Amino acid sequence: MTERGGRSSDLYLYSGLGFQFAATVGLFALGGRWLDGKWGTSPWLLLVGVFTGFGLGLVSMLSKLPGGTRSRARRDEPKR
């Protein structure tokens, strides 16, 4: 079932973006933890991995978001 106004597709878009963001942070954190164990630099590479994953995930998420609230508000305005 789809809801009125395309809200169902918005749910899929935003949940997919959230999952991608979490997966990016998680994978970079695991990579940093693995390198920490290999090189004995704990916890520094884990922290680098978390912040790098956060930054890259944020950039990716922002680039995939639709035009933002301005374009949505303009689209929902009644025509004069």
Secondary structure by P-SEA (a helix, b strand, c coil): cccccaaaaaaaaaaaaaaaaaaaaaaaaaaaaaaaaaccccaaaaaaaaaaaaaaaaaaaaaaccccaaaaaaaacccc
